[in-house]
Amino acid sequence: MQTVATSISDSAEHVPKPQAIYRCKKCRRLVASEENIVPHEQGKGEQCFKRKKRSEMENEPAECSSLFVESMKWMQSVQEGFVGEKLQCMGCKARLGSFNWAGLQCSCGAWVTPAFQLHKSRLDKCFI
């Protein structure tokens, strides 16, 4: 009986974790996968922003409203050699984010350089 239980638990350990993919919310075109995401350290929140951009509630931890990804072939303005520009979906031309080779600041306060930023509000997260 123990051998059956151990074989079941062994097979459960080898089940691959579902991979997240990100699609354009408007046309559902595949934009990025979990493999393309560039992780960054959580910033200090609103302490990192200029005073004009701060809200009055500074105690809450900042959550990232964007994903930073590596440069990909569908990013036309990157391929055309621009230093900083908006990123548009290849299918429907909806604005998905922006990029800048000099870097961009995340909503959590961290700086990411070079930055290819996709806004989570413009993407659907799906699992395959």
Short mmCIF file of the C-alpha atoms (twelve columns), coordinates in Angstrom:
data_MODEL
# 
_entry.id   MODEL 
# 
loop_
_atom_site.group_PDB 
_atom_site.id 
_atom_site.type_symbol 
_atom_site.label_atom_id 
_atom_site.label_alt_id 
_atom_site.label_comp_id 
_atom_site.label_asym_id 
_atom_site.label_seq_id 
_atom_site.Cartn_x 
_atom_site.Cartn_y 
_atom_site.Cartn_z 
_atom_site.pdbx_PDB_model_num 
ATOM 1   C CA . MET A 1   0.000  0.000  0.000   1 
ATOM 2   C CA . GLN A 2   2.899  2.348  0.742   1 
ATOM 3   C CA . THR A 3   4.419  1.846  -2.704  1 
ATOM 4   C CA . VAL A 4   1.194  3.003  -4.359  1 
ATOM 5   C CA . ALA A 5   1.082  6.116  -2.169  1 
ATOM 6   C CA . THR A 6   4.721  6.985  -2.857  1 
ATOM 7   C CA . SER A 7   4.314  6.491  -6.609  1 
ATOM 8   C CA . ILE A 8   1.306  8.843  -6.616  1 
ATOM 9   C CA . SER A 9   3.188  11.498 -4.644  1 
ATOM 10  C CA . ASP A 10  6.221  11.106 -6.945  1 
ATOM 11  C CA . SER A 11  4.084  11.636 -10.039 1 
ATOM 12  C CA . ALA A 12  2.452  14.699 -8.436  1 
ATOM 13  C CA . GLU A 13  5.896  16.272 -7.952  1 
ATOM 14  C CA . HIS A 14  6.686  15.960 -11.668 1 
ATOM 15  C CA . VAL A 15  3.507  17.677 -12.890 1 
ATOM 16  C CA . PRO A 16  4.644  20.837 -14.672 1 
ATOM 17  C CA . LYS A 17  3.456  24.125 -13.236 1 
ATOM 18  C CA . PRO A 18  1.039  25.898 -15.599 1 
ATOM 19  C CA . GLN A 19  2.864  28.595 -17.532 1 
ATOM 20  C CA . ALA A 20  1.418  32.096 -17.651 1 
ATOM 21  C CA . ILE A 21  1.044  33.871 -20.973 1 
ATOM 22  C CA . TYR A 22  -0.069 37.429 -21.537 1 
ATOM 23  C CA . ARG A 23  -2.471 38.446 -24.300 1 
ATOM 24  C CA . CYS A 24  -3.700 41.799 -25.577 1 
ATOM 25  C CA . LYS A 25  -7.015 42.496 -23.837 1 
ATOM 26  C CA . LYS A 26  -8.552 43.953 -26.975 1 
ATOM 27  C CA . CYS A 27  -7.714 41.367 -29.673 1 
ATOM 28  C CA . ARG A 28  -6.333 38.453 -27.558 1 
ATOM 29  C CA . ARG A 29  -3.063 38.320 -29.538 1 
ATOM 30  C CA . LEU A 30  -0.172 36.676 -27.676 1 
ATOM 31  C CA . VAL A 31  2.151  39.398 -26.368 1 
ATOM 32  C CA . ALA A 32  4.515  37.711 -23.890 1 
ATOM 33  C CA . SER A 33  5.016  34.606 -21.811 1 
ATOM 34  C CA . GLU A 34  6.349  34.077 -18.323 1 
ATOM 35  C CA . GLU A 35  9.771  33.315 -19.818 1 
ATOM 36  C CA . ASN A 36  9.990  36.857 -21.258 1 
ATOM 37  C CA . ILE A 37  9.438  38.668 -17.954 1 
ATOM 38  C CA . VAL A 38  12.422 40.504 -16.500 1 
ATOM 39  C CA . PRO A 39  12.155 40.500 -12.690 1 
ATOM 40  C CA . HIS A 40  13.075 43.589 -10.701 1 
ATOM 41  C CA . GLU A 41  13.509 44.326 -7.009  1 
ATOM 42  C CA . GLN A 42  10.559 45.940 -5.291  1 
ATOM 43  C CA . GLY A 43  11.197 49.666 -4.825  1 
ATOM 44  C CA . LYS A 44  10.513 51.715 -1.715  1 
ATOM 45  C CA . GLY A 45  7.157  52.804 -3.026  1 
ATOM 46  C CA . GLU A 46  6.183  56.443 -3.090  1 
ATOM 47  C CA . GLN A 47  9.361  57.539 -1.311  1 
ATOM 48  C CA . CYS A 48  11.090 57.097 -4.681  1 
ATOM 49  C CA . PHE A 49  8.795  59.544 -6.510  1 
ATOM 50  C CA . LYS A 50  8.874  63.320 -6.645  1 
ATOM 51  C CA . ARG A 51  6.644  65.010 -4.071  1 
ATOM 52  C CA . LYS A 52  4.095  66.007 -6.739  1 
ATOM 53  C CA . LYS A 53  3.483  62.353 -7.660  1 
ATOM 54  C CA . ARG A 54  2.998  61.135 -4.088  1 
ATOM 55  C CA . SER A 55  -0.388 60.465 -2.576  1 
ATOM 56  C CA . GLU A 56  -1.215 61.062 1.067   1 
ATOM 57  C CA . MET A 57  -1.221 57.344 1.964   1 
ATOM 58  C CA . GLU A 58  2.448  56.381 2.141   1 
ATOM 59  C CA . ASN A 59  2.159  53.394 4.468   1 
ATOM 60  C CA . GLU A 60  0.759  50.896 1.968   1 
ATOM 61  C CA . PRO A 61  3.273  48.742 0.071   1 
ATOM 62  C CA . ALA A 62  3.339  49.547 -3.622  1 
ATOM 63  C CA . GLU A 63  2.233  46.847 -6.028  1 
ATOM 64  C CA . CYS A 64  3.621  46.822 -9.552  1 
ATOM 65  C CA . SER A 65  1.031  47.820 -12.144 1 
ATOM 66  C CA . SER A 66  3.343  46.842 -14.997 1 
ATOM 67  C CA . LEU A 67  5.416  43.962 -16.288 1 
ATOM 68  C CA . PHE A 68  8.907  44.450 -17.634 1 
ATOM 69  C CA . VAL A 69  9.852  42.124 -20.470 1 
ATOM 70  C CA . GLU A 70  12.801 41.589 -22.758 1 
ATOM 71  C CA . SER A 71  12.827 43.113 -26.234 1 
ATOM 72  C CA . MET A 72  10.752 41.038 -28.655 1 
ATOM 73  C CA . LYS A 73  10.299 40.929 -32.428 1 
ATOM 74  C CA . TRP A 74  6.712  42.258 -32.391 1 
ATOM 75  C CA . MET A 75  7.917  45.570 -30.901 1 
ATOM 76  C CA . GLN A 76  8.173  47.529 -34.175 1 
ATOM 77  C CA . SER A 77  9.373  50.841 -32.739 1 
ATOM 78  C CA . VAL A 78  12.255 49.022 -31.012 1 
ATOM 79  C CA . GLN A 79  13.236 47.375 -34.301 1 
ATOM 80  C CA . GLU A 80  13.107 50.772 -36.045 1 
ATOM 81  C CA . GLY A 81  15.784 52.134 -33.699 1 
ATOM 82  C CA . PHE A 82  13.858 54.568 -31.493 1 
ATOM 83  C CA . VAL A 83  15.310 55.340 -28.037 1 
ATOM 84  C CA . GLY A 84  11.920 55.588 -26.324 1 
ATOM 85  C CA . GLU A 85  8.425  55.099 -27.698 1 
ATOM 86  C CA . LYS A 86  5.008  53.560 -27.040 1 
ATOM 87  C CA . LEU A 87  4.491  49.823 -27.534 1 
ATOM 88  C CA . GLN A 88  1.482  48.887 -29.653 1 
ATOM 89  C CA . CYS A 89  -0.180 45.546 -30.257 1 
ATOM 90  C CA . MET A 90  0.633  44.171 -33.708 1 
ATOM 91  C CA . GLY A 91  -2.960 43.029 -34.227 1 
ATOM 92  C CA . CYS A 92  -5.172 45.926 -33.139 1 
ATOM 93  C CA . LYS A 93  -2.642 48.756 -32.559 1 
ATOM 94  C CA . ALA A 94  -3.831 49.193 -28.945 1 
ATOM 95  C CA . ARG A 95  -1.268 50.832 -26.677 1 
ATOM 96  C CA . LEU A 96  0.150  48.162 -24.384 1 
ATOM 97  C CA . GLY A 97  2.981  50.082 -22.741 1 
ATOM 98  C CA . SER A 98  6.211  51.857 -23.554 1 
ATOM 99  C CA . PHE A 99  9.934  51.344 -23.755 1 
ATOM 100 C CA . ASN A 100 13.021 53.384 -23.115 1 
ATOM 101 C CA . TRP A 101 16.623 52.260 -23.468 1 
ATOM 102 C CA . ALA A 102 17.602 54.734 -20.703 1 
ATOM 103 C CA . GLY A 103 15.111 53.127 -18.301 1 
ATOM 104 C CA . LEU A 104 11.685 53.677 -16.746 1 
ATOM 105 C CA . GLN A 105 10.432 53.815 -13.183 1 
ATOM 106 C CA . CYS A 106 7.951  51.172 -12.082 1 
ATOM 107 C CA . SER A 107 4.900  52.042 -9.994  1 
ATOM 108 C CA . CYS A 108 6.641  50.375 -7.032  1 
ATOM 109 C CA . GLY A 109 9.446  52.948 -7.295  1 
ATOM 110 C CA . ALA A 110 12.167 50.721 -8.774  1 
ATOM 111 C CA . TRP A 111 14.103 51.801 -11.868 1 
ATOM 112 C CA . VAL A 112 14.483 49.255 -14.650 1 
ATOM 113 C CA . THR A 113 17.100 49.802 -17.374 1 
ATOM 114 C CA . PRO A 114 16.584 49.169 -20.300 1 
ATOM 115 C CA . ALA A 115 12.829 49.100 -19.873 1 
ATOM 116 C CA . PHE A 116 10.189 47.390 -22.002 1 
ATOM 117 C CA . GLN A 117 7.110  48.040 -19.873 1 
ATOM 118 C CA . LEU A 118 3.700  46.441 -20.449 1 
ATOM 119 C CA . HIS A 119 0.733  47.655 -18.388 1 
ATOM 120 C CA . LYS A 120 -1.122 44.852 -16.600 1 
ATOM 121 C CA . SER A 121 -4.434 46.656 -17.158 1 
ATOM 122 C CA . ARG A 122 -4.000 46.249 -20.923 1 
ATOM 123 C CA . LEU A 123 -3.204 42.521 -20.759 1 
ATOM 124 C CA . ASP A 124 -5.037 39.301 -19.951 1 
ATOM 125 C CA . LYS A 125 -3.097 36.709 -17.989 1 
ATOM 126 C CA . CYS A 126 -3.859 33.152 -19.135 1 
ATOM 127 C CA . PHE A 127 -2.459 29.781 -18.076 1 
ATOM 128 C CA . ILE A 128 -1.540 26.972 -20.452 1 
# 
